[in-house]
Amino acid sequence: MDFGHCAHPEDMTALQSLFDEIVARRQSFASLEIRVRHKLGEWRRIRFNFSPLFDEKGKSMCCPLGRDVTDLKRLEEQLIQRKN
């Protein structure tokens, strides 16, 4: 798992577990939101979709596709605070 070094330590267990499930073919698709350290040092919330890829020999790999949802999460929190 190449991007694991950027993931927040508290998110590593869930990330590794999901990665292992995809590679072992026990799941064919999954989503997970984790914190990833940005190159400028701040933590960003990234929602990853994971799906397996197979090479010509049938070996499975995991293909994560991520979207930064940090700003969306902040807006959601602001809306919740305004309602209270």
C-alpha positions as a printed NumPy array, in Angstrom:
array([[  0.   ,   0.   ,   0.   ],
       [  1.963,   2.992,  -1.256],
       [ -0.037,   5.903,   0.159],
       [ -0.231,   4.419,   3.65 ],
       [  2.748,   6.47 ,   4.806],
       [  0.637,   9.636,   4.333],
       [ -2.429,   8.325,   6.171],
       [ -3.245,   9.377,   9.713],
       [ -2.021,   6.741,  12.194],
       [ -5.534,   6.317,  13.629],
       [ -6.86 ,   5.448,  10.156],
       [ -4.187,   2.882,   9.284],
       [ -5.937,  -0.168,  10.754],
       [ -9.131,   0.397,   8.765],
       [ -7.159,   1.271,   5.641],
       [ -4.969,  -1.831,   5.824],
       [ -7.946,  -4.062,   6.564],
       [ -9.915,  -2.786,   3.59 ],
       [ -6.866,  -2.995,   1.321],
       [ -6.329,  -6.631,   2.361],
       [-10.011,  -7.472,   1.713],
       [ -9.855,  -6.051,  -1.817],
       [ -6.56 ,  -7.743,  -2.715],
       [ -7.787, -11.079,  -1.3  ],
       [-10.937, -10.721,  -3.463],
       [-13.274, -10.877,  -0.468],
       [-14.736,  -7.536,  -1.556],
       [-15.125,  -6.231,  -5.078],
       [-15.678,  -2.573,  -4.177],
       [-15.521,  -0.449,  -1.036],
       [-15.322,   3.16 ,   0.123],
       [-13.457,   4.634,   3.062],
       [-12.852,   8.17 ,   4.262],
       [ -9.455,   8.758,   5.851],
       [ -7.186,  11.615,   6.806],
       [ -4.143,  12.118,   4.596],
       [ -1.326,  14.57 ,   5.231],
       [ -1.112,  17.208,   2.497],
       [  2.319,  18.186,   1.191],
       [  1.968,  21.478,   3.103],
       [  1.521,  19.538,   6.356],
       [ -2.218,  19.836,   7.045],
       [ -4.542,  16.861,   7.355],
       [ -7.107,  16.562,   4.549],
       [-10.142,  14.247,   4.491],
       [-10.075,  12.014,   1.424],
       [-12.905,   9.682,   0.442],
       [-11.382,   6.713,  -1.362],
       [-13.159,   4.182,  -3.524],
       [-11.268,   0.917,  -3.764],
       [-11.651,  -1.701,  -6.468],
       [ -9.48 ,  -4.596,  -7.59 ],
       [ -7.411,  -4.682, -10.752],
       [ -5.984,  -7.867, -12.184],
       [ -2.801,  -8.333, -14.169],
       [ -2.489, -10.716, -17.112],
       [ -1.724, -13.595, -14.726],
       [ -4.812, -12.94 , -12.61 ],
       [ -2.912, -11.446,  -9.682],
       [ -5.073,  -8.874,  -7.923],
       [ -4.01 ,  -5.375,  -6.992],
       [ -5.972,  -2.58 ,  -5.382],
       [ -6.801,   0.588,  -7.258],
       [ -7.79 ,   3.462,  -4.938],
       [ -9.441,   6.56 ,  -6.365],
       [ -9.686,   9.463,  -3.93 ],
       [-11.557,  12.737,  -3.706],
       [-10.728,  15.51 ,  -1.247],
       [-13.871,  16.138,   0.819],
       [-12.269,  18.362,   3.488],
       [-14.135,  21.52 ,   2.499],
       [-17.42 ,  19.631,   2.182],
       [-16.969,  18.224,   5.707],
       [-16.258,  21.711,   7.086],
       [-19.433,  23.053,   5.483],
       [-21.451,  20.174,   6.924],
       [-20.077,  20.904,  10.394],
       [-20.967,  24.603,  10.041],
       [-24.53 ,  23.727,   9.049],
       [-24.903,  21.401,  12.015],
       [-23.608,  24.095,  14.392],
       [-26.045,  26.665,  12.965],
       [-28.988,  24.331,  13.561],
       [-28.066,  23.94 ,  17.223]])
